[in-house]
């Protein structure tokens, strides 16, 4: 059985991949949120 990706799934994986890269680089939503929480709690 061959696993096939249709265009909708390819686009979804592409978007998820970009979000993961942005988060890992430190400029994503969660990274900003943790920085904000850290600065407030000091």
mmCIF file as Biopython writes it, N, C-alpha, C and O atoms, coordinates in Angstrom:
data_model
#
loop_
_atom_site.group_PDB
_atom_site.id
_atom_site.type_symbol
_atom_site.label_atom_id
_atom_site.label_alt_id
_atom_site.label_comp_id
_atom_site.label_asym_id
_atom_site.label_entity_id
_atom_site.label_seq_id
_atom_site.pdbx_PDB_ins_code
_atom_site.Cartn_x
_atom_site.Cartn_y
_atom_site.Cartn_z
_atom_site.occupancy
_atom_site.B_iso_or_equiv
_atom_site.auth_seq_id
_atom_site.auth_asym_id
_atom_site.pdbx_PDB_model_num
ATOM 1   N N  . UNK A ? 1  ? 0.839  -1.193 0.000  1.0 0.0 1  A 1 
ATOM 2   C CA . UNK A ? 1  ? 0.000  0.000  0.000  1.0 0.0 1  A 1 
ATOM 3   C C  . UNK A ? 1  ? 0.878  1.249  0.000  1.0 0.0 1  A 1 
ATOM 4   O O  . UNK A ? 1  ? 1.764  1.405  0.840  1.0 0.0 1  A 1 
ATOM 5   N N  . UNK A ? 2  ? 0.619  2.111  -0.936 1.0 0.0 2  A 1 
ATOM 6   C CA . UNK A ? 2  ? 1.425  3.327  -1.061 1.0 0.0 2  A 1 
ATOM 7   C C  . UNK A ? 2  ? 0.730  4.491  -0.367 1.0 0.0 2  A 1 
ATOM 8   O O  . UNK A ? 2  ? -0.460 4.732  -0.573 1.0 0.0 2  A 1 
ATOM 9   N N  . UNK A ? 3  ? 1.484  5.205  0.455  1.0 0.0 3  A 1 
ATOM 10  C CA . UNK A ? 3  ? 0.921  6.364  1.161  1.0 0.0 3  A 1 
ATOM 11  C C  . UNK A ? 3  ? 0.966  7.579  0.249  1.0 0.0 3  A 1 
ATOM 12  O O  . UNK A ? 3  ? 2.037  8.007  -0.182 1.0 0.0 3  A 1 
ATOM 13  N N  . UNK A ? 4  ? -0.191 8.123  -0.037 1.0 0.0 4  A 1 
ATOM 14  C CA . UNK A ? 4  ? -0.255 9.265  -0.942 1.0 0.0 4  A 1 
ATOM 15  C C  . UNK A ? 4  ? -0.776 10.496 -0.218 1.0 0.0 4  A 1 
ATOM 16  O O  . UNK A ? 4  ? -1.729 10.418 0.557  1.0 0.0 4  A 1 
ATOM 17  N N  . UNK A ? 5  ? -0.146 11.628 -0.477 1.0 0.0 5  A 1 
ATOM 18  C CA . UNK A ? 5  ? -0.578 12.894 0.082  1.0 0.0 5  A 1 
ATOM 19  C C  . UNK A ? 5  ? -1.326 13.682 -0.987 1.0 0.0 5  A 1 
ATOM 20  O O  . UNK A ? 5  ? -0.813 13.898 -2.085 1.0 0.0 5  A 1 
ATOM 21  N N  . UNK A ? 6  ? -2.522 14.101 -0.662 1.0 0.0 6  A 1 
ATOM 22  C CA . UNK A ? 6  ? -3.189 15.003 -1.591 1.0 0.0 6  A 1 
ATOM 23  C C  . UNK A ? 6  ? -2.719 16.434 -1.312 1.0 0.0 6  A 1 
ATOM 24  O O  . UNK A ? 6  ? -1.977 16.668 -0.358 1.0 0.0 6  A 1 
ATOM 25  N N  . UNK A ? 7  ? -3.139 17.371 -2.124 1.0 0.0 7  A 1 
ATOM 26  C CA . UNK A ? 7  ? -2.623 18.740 -2.017 1.0 0.0 7  A 1 
ATOM 27  C C  . UNK A ? 7  ? -3.002 19.391 -0.690 1.0 0.0 7  A 1 
ATOM 28  O O  . UNK A ? 7  ? -2.249 20.210 -0.165 1.0 0.0 7  A 1 
ATOM 29  N N  . UNK A ? 8  ? -4.165 19.033 -0.146 1.0 0.0 8  A 1 
ATOM 30  C CA . UNK A ? 8  ? -4.582 19.615 1.132  1.0 0.0 8  A 1 
ATOM 31  C C  . UNK A ? 8  ? -3.653 19.171 2.255  1.0 0.0 8  A 1 
ATOM 32  O O  . UNK A ? 8  ? -3.249 19.981 3.089  1.0 0.0 8  A 1 
ATOM 33  N N  . UNK A ? 9  ? -3.312 17.872 2.278  1.0 0.0 9  A 1 
ATOM 34  C CA . UNK A ? 9  ? -2.408 17.371 3.313  1.0 0.0 9  A 1 
ATOM 35  C C  . UNK A ? 9  ? -1.005 17.933 3.160  1.0 0.0 9  A 1 
ATOM 36  O O  . UNK A ? 9  ? -0.353 18.256 4.153  1.0 0.0 9  A 1 
ATOM 37  N N  . UNK A ? 10 ? -0.534 18.055 1.920  1.0 0.0 10 A 1 
ATOM 38  C CA . UNK A ? 10 ? 0.797  18.638 1.689  1.0 0.0 10 A 1 
ATOM 39  C C  . UNK A ? 10 ? 0.856  20.060 2.236  1.0 0.0 10 A 1 
ATOM 40  O O  . UNK A ? 10 ? 1.829  20.445 2.885  1.0 0.0 10 A 1 
ATOM 41  N N  . UNK A ? 11 ? -0.189 20.833 1.970  1.0 0.0 11 A 1 
ATOM 42  C CA . UNK A ? 11 ? -0.228 22.208 2.443  1.0 0.0 11 A 1 
ATOM 43  C C  . UNK A ? 11 ? -0.246 22.258 3.970  1.0 0.0 11 A 1 
ATOM 44  O O  . UNK A ? 11 ? 0.428  23.095 4.570  1.0 0.0 11 A 1 
ATOM 45  N N  . UNK A ? 12 ? -1.007 21.374 4.595  1.0 0.0 12 A 1 
ATOM 46  C CA . UNK A ? 12 ? -1.089 21.312 6.048  1.0 0.0 12 A 1 
ATOM 47  C C  . UNK A ? 12 ? 0.275  20.997 6.653  1.0 0.0 12 A 1 
ATOM 48  O O  . UNK A ? 12 ? 0.700  21.665 7.595  1.0 0.0 12 A 1 
ATOM 49  N N  . UNK A ? 13 ? 0.967  19.986 6.124  1.0 0.0 13 A 1 
ATOM 50  C CA . UNK A ? 13 ? 2.296  19.641 6.629  1.0 0.0 13 A 1 
ATOM 51  C C  . UNK A ? 13 ? 3.293  20.776 6.419  1.0 0.0 13 A 1 
ATOM 52  O O  . UNK A ? 13 ? 4.156  21.005 7.266  1.0 0.0 13 A 1 
ATOM 53  N N  . UNK A ? 14 ? 3.183  21.486 5.304  1.0 0.0 14 A 1 
ATOM 54  C CA . UNK A ? 14 ? 4.059  22.608 5.003  1.0 0.0 14 A 1 
ATOM 55  C C  . UNK A ? 14 ? 3.876  23.730 6.027  1.0 0.0 14 A 1 
ATOM 56  O O  . UNK A ? 14 ? 4.850  24.281 6.538  1.0 0.0 14 A 1 
ATOM 57  N N  . UNK A ? 15 ? 2.622  24.058 6.317  1.0 0.0 15 A 1 
ATOM 58  C CA . UNK A ? 15 ? 2.320  25.109 7.300  1.0 0.0 15 A 1 
ATOM 59  C C  . UNK A ? 15 ? 2.808  24.712 8.684  1.0 0.0 15 A 1 
ATOM 60  O O  . UNK A ? 15 ? 3.404  25.528 9.388  1.0 0.0 15 A 1 
ATOM 61  N N  . UNK A ? 16 ? 2.563  23.462 9.085  1.0 0.0 16 A 1 
ATOM 62  C CA . UNK A ? 16 ? 3.030  22.976 10.387 1.0 0.0 16 A 1 
ATOM 63  C C  . UNK A ? 16 ? 4.549  23.033 10.469 1.0 0.0 16 A 1 
ATOM 64  O O  . UNK A ? 16 ? 5.102  23.419 11.499 1.0 0.0 16 A 1 
ATOM 65  N N  . UNK A ? 17 ? 5.225  22.650 9.390  1.0 0.0 17 A 1 
ATOM 66  C CA . UNK A ? 17 ? 6.690  22.702 9.355  1.0 0.0 17 A 1 
ATOM 67  C C  . UNK A ? 17 ? 7.219  24.110 9.531  1.0 0.0 17 A 1 
ATOM 68  O O  . UNK A ? 17 ? 8.190  24.322 10.257 1.0 0.0 17 A 1 
ATOM 69  N N  . UNK A ? 18 ? 6.590  25.082 8.873  1.0 0.0 18 A 1 
ATOM 70  C CA . UNK A ? 18 ? 7.011  26.483 9.008  1.0 0.0 18 A 1 
ATOM 71  C C  . UNK A ? 18 ? 6.801  26.967 10.437 1.0 0.0 18 A 1 
ATOM 72  O O  . UNK A ? 18 ? 7.662  27.642 11.001 1.0 0.0 18 A 1 
ATOM 73  N N  . UNK A ? 19 ? 5.656  26.623 11.023 1.0 0.0 19 A 1 
ATOM 74  C CA . UNK A ? 19 ? 5.380  27.038 12.404 1.0 0.0 19 A 1 
ATOM 75  C C  . UNK A ? 19 ? 6.415  26.453 13.351 1.0 0.0 19 A 1 
ATOM 76  O O  . UNK A ? 19 ? 6.901  27.156 14.237 1.0 0.0 19 A 1 
ATOM 77  N N  . UNK A ? 20 ? 6.761  25.188 13.186 1.0 0.0 20 A 1 
ATOM 78  C CA . UNK A ? 20 ? 7.769  24.547 14.041 1.0 0.0 20 A 1 
ATOM 79  C C  . UNK A ? 20 ? 9.121  25.240 13.887 1.0 0.0 20 A 1 
ATOM 80  O O  . UNK A ? 20 ? 9.804  25.488 14.881 1.0 0.0 20 A 1 
ATOM 81  N N  . UNK A ? 21 ? 9.511  25.551 12.664 1.0 0.0 21 A 1 
ATOM 82  C CA . UNK A ? 21 ? 10.781 26.246 12.440 1.0 0.0 21 A 1 
ATOM 83  C C  . UNK A ? 21 ? 10.799 27.619 13.109 1.0 0.0 21 A 1 
ATOM 84  O O  . UNK A ? 21 ? 11.797 27.996 13.723 1.0 0.0 21 A 1 
ATOM 85  N N  . UNK A ? 22 ? 9.702  28.364 12.995 1.0 0.0 22 A 1 
ATOM 86  C CA . UNK A ? 22 ? 9.618  29.693 13.617 1.0 0.0 22 A 1 
ATOM 87  C C  . UNK A ? 22 ? 9.699  29.569 15.139 1.0 0.0 22 A 1 
ATOM 88  O O  . UNK A ? 22 ? 10.405 30.338 15.790 1.0 0.0 22 A 1 
ATOM 89  N N  . UNK A ? 23 ? 8.977  28.602 15.703 1.0 0.0 23 A 1 
ATOM 90  C CA . UNK A ? 23 ? 9.005  28.406 17.159 1.0 0.0 23 A 1 
ATOM 91  C C  . UNK A ? 23 ? 10.412 28.038 17.630 1.0 0.0 23 A 1 
ATOM 92  O O  . UNK A ? 23 ? 10.885 28.568 18.636 1.0 0.0 23 A 1 
ATOM 93  N N  . UNK A ? 24 ? 11.083 27.135 16.912 1.0 0.0 24 A 1 
ATOM 94  C CA . UNK A ? 24 ? 12.417 26.702 17.319 1.0 0.0 24 A 1 
ATOM 95  C C  . UNK A ? 24 ? 13.445 27.818 17.192 1.0 0.0 24 A 1 
ATOM 96  O O  . UNK A ? 24 ? 14.436 27.836 17.922 1.0 0.0 24 A 1 
ATOM 97  N N  . UNK A ? 25 ? 13.214 28.753 16.266 1.0 0.0 25 A 1 
ATOM 98  C CA . UNK A ? 25 ? 14.154 29.860 16.100 1.0 0.0 25 A 1 
ATOM 99  C C  . UNK A ? 25 ? 14.001 30.900 17.204 1.0 0.0 25 A 1 
ATOM 100 O O  . UNK A ? 25 ? 14.860 31.772 17.344 1.0 0.0 25 A 1 
ATOM 101 N N  . UNK A ? 26 ? 12.930 30.829 17.988 1.0 0.0 26 A 1 
ATOM 102 C CA . UNK A ? 26 ? 12.755 31.715 19.135 1.0 0.0 26 A 1 
ATOM 103 C C  . UNK A ? 26 ? 11.902 32.938 18.859 1.0 0.0 26 A 1 
ATOM 104 O O  . UNK A ? 26 ? 11.809 33.821 19.712 1.0 0.0 26 A 1 
ATOM 105 N N  . UNK A ? 27 ? 11.276 33.017 17.696 1.0 0.0 27 A 1 
ATOM 106 C CA . UNK A ? 27 ? 10.464 34.183 17.360 1.0 0.0 27 A 1 
ATOM 107 C C  . UNK A ? 27 ? 8.980  33.858 17.265 1.0 0.0 27 A 1 
ATOM 108 O O  . UNK A ? 27 ? 8.193  34.673 16.784 1.0 0.0 27 A 1 
ATOM 109 N N  . UNK A ? 28 ? 8.601  32.688 17.715 1.0 0.0 28 A 1 
ATOM 110 C CA . UNK A ? 28 ? 7.207  32.271 17.604 1.0 0.0 28 A 1 
ATOM 111 C C  . UNK A ? 28 ? 6.341  32.784 18.732 1.0 0.0 28 A 1 
ATOM 112 O O  . UNK A ? 28 ? 6.812  33.455 19.650 1.0 0.0 28 A 1 
ATOM 113 N N  . UNK A ? 29 ? 5.070  32.457 18.645 1.0 0.0 29 A 1 
ATOM 114 C CA . UNK A ? 29 ? 4.078  32.894 19.620 1.0 0.0 29 A 1 
ATOM 115 C C  . UNK A ? 29 ? 4.404  32.375 21.016 1.0 0.0 29 A 1 
ATOM 116 O O  . UNK A ? 29 ? 4.367  33.132 21.986 1.0 0.0 29 A 1 
ATOM 117 N N  . UNK A ? 30 ? 4.727  31.072 21.122 1.0 0.0 30 A 1 
ATOM 118 C CA . UNK A ? 30 ? 4.979  30.499 22.439 1.0 0.0 30 A 1 
ATOM 119 C C  . UNK A ? 30 ? 6.256  31.044 23.056 1.0 0.0 30 A 1 
ATOM 120 O O  . UNK A ? 30 ? 6.309  31.283 24.263 1.0 0.0 30 A 1 
ATOM 121 N N  . UNK A ? 31 ? 7.283  31.243 22.242 1.0 0.0 31 A 1 
ATOM 122 C CA . UNK A ? 31 ? 8.531  31.809 22.754 1.0 0.0 31 A 1 
ATOM 123 C C  . UNK A ? 31 ? 8.292  33.220 23.289 1.0 0.0 31 A 1 
ATOM 124 O O  . UNK A ? 31 ? 8.817  33.574 24.345 1.0 0.0 31 A 1 
ATOM 125 N N  . UNK A ? 32 ? 7.511  34.026 22.578 1.0 0.0 32 A 1 
ATOM 126 C CA . UNK A ? 32 ? 7.183  35.371 23.031 1.0 0.0 32 A 1 
ATOM 127 C C  . UNK A ? 32 ? 6.357  35.334 24.306 1.0 0.0 32 A 1 
ATOM 128 O O  . UNK A ? 32 ? 6.568  36.137 25.215 1.0 0.0 32 A 1 
ATOM 129 N N  . UNK A ? 33 ? 5.422  34.405 24.369 1.0 0.0 33 A 1 
ATOM 130 C CA . UNK A ? 33 ? 4.580  34.265 25.549 1.0 0.0 33 A 1 
ATOM 131 C C  . UNK A ? 33 ? 5.416  33.899 26.773 1.0 0.0 33 A 1 
ATOM 132 O O  . UNK A ? 33 ? 5.220  34.473 27.843 1.0 0.0 33 A 1 
ATOM 133 N N  . UNK A ? 34 ? 6.342  32.953 26.633 1.0 0.0 34 A 1 
ATOM 134 C CA . UNK A ? 34 ? 7.190  32.567 27.764 1.0 0.0 34 A 1 
ATOM 135 C C  . UNK A ? 34 ? 8.095  33.709 28.200 1.0 0.0 34 A 1 
ATOM 136 O O  . UNK A ? 34 ? 8.346  33.876 29.394 1.0 0.0 34 A 1 
ATOM 137 N N  . UNK A ? 35 ? 8.596  34.507 27.242 1.0 0.0 35 A 1 
ATOM 138 C CA . UNK A ? 35 ? 9.412  35.676 27.590 1.0 0.0 35 A 1 
ATOM 139 C C  . UNK A ? 35 ? 8.597  36.683 28.375 1.0 0.0 35 A 1 
ATOM 140 O O  . UNK A ? 35 ? 9.085  37.252 29.351 1.0 0.0 35 A 1 
ATOM 141 N N  . UNK A ? 36 ? 7.348  36.913 27.958 1.0 0.0 36 A 1 
ATOM 142 C CA . UNK A ? 36 ? 6.457  37.835 28.644 1.0 0.0 36 A 1 
ATOM 143 C C  . UNK A ? 36 ? 6.172  37.369 30.057 1.0 0.0 36 A 1 
ATOM 144 O O  . UNK A ? 36 ? 6.248  38.163 30.995 1.0 0.0 36 A 1 
ATOM 145 N N  . UNK A ? 37 ? 5.844  36.091 30.229 1.0 0.0 37 A 1 
ATOM 146 C CA . UNK A ? 37 ? 5.587  35.528 31.553 1.0 0.0 37 A 1 
ATOM 147 C C  . UNK A ? 37 ? 6.829  35.645 32.432 1.0 0.0 37 A 1 
ATOM 148 O O  . UNK A ? 37 ? 6.734  35.987 33.610 1.0 0.0 37 A 1 
ATOM 149 N N  . UNK A ? 38 ? 7.990  35.362 31.854 1.0 0.0 38 A 1 
ATOM 150 C CA . UNK A ? 38 ? 9.250  35.459 32.600 1.0 0.0 38 A 1 
ATOM 151 C C  . UNK A ? 38 ? 9.546  36.873 33.064 1.0 0.0 38 A 1 
ATOM 152 O O  . UNK A ? 38 ? 10.025 37.074 34.181 1.0 0.0 38 A 1 
ATOM 153 N N  . UNK A ? 39 ? 9.268  37.845 32.225 1.0 0.0 39 A 1 
ATOM 154 C CA . UNK A ? 39 ? 9.557  39.230 32.594 1.0 0.0 39 A 1 
ATOM 155 C C  . UNK A ? 39 ? 8.555  39.754 33.640 1.0 0.0 39 A 1 
ATOM 156 O O  . UNK A ? 39 ? 8.905  40.599 34.464 1.0 0.0 39 A 1 
ATOM 157 N N  . UNK A ? 40 ? 7.328  39.259 33.605 1.0 0.0 40 A 1 
ATOM 158 C CA . UNK A ? 40 ? 6.318  39.687 34.581 1.0 0.0 40 A 1 
ATOM 159 C C  . UNK A ? 40 ? 6.590  39.067 35.950 1.0 0.0 40 A 1 
ATOM 160 O O  . UNK A ? 40 ? 6.382  39.711 36.979 1.0 0.0 40 A 1 
ATOM 161 N N  . UNK A ? 41 ? 7.049  37.829 35.960 1.0 0.0 41 A 1 
ATOM 162 C CA . UNK A ? 41 ? 7.209  37.108 37.228 1.0 0.0 41 A 1 
ATOM 163 C C  . UNK A ? 41 ? 8.451  37.515 38.016 1.0 0.0 41 A 1 
ATOM 164 O O  . UNK A ? 41 ? 8.613  37.081 39.156 1.0 0.0 41 A 1 
ATOM 165 N N  . UNK A ? 42 ? 9.329  38.331 37.445 1.0 0.0 42 A 1 
ATOM 166 C CA . UNK A ? 42 ? 10.543 38.714 38.152 1.0 0.0 42 A 1 
ATOM 167 C C  . UNK A ? 42 ? 10.262 39.791 39.186 1.0 0.0 42 A 1 
ATOM 168 O O  . UNK A ? 42 ? 11.177 40.236 39.879 1.0 0.0 42 A 1 
#
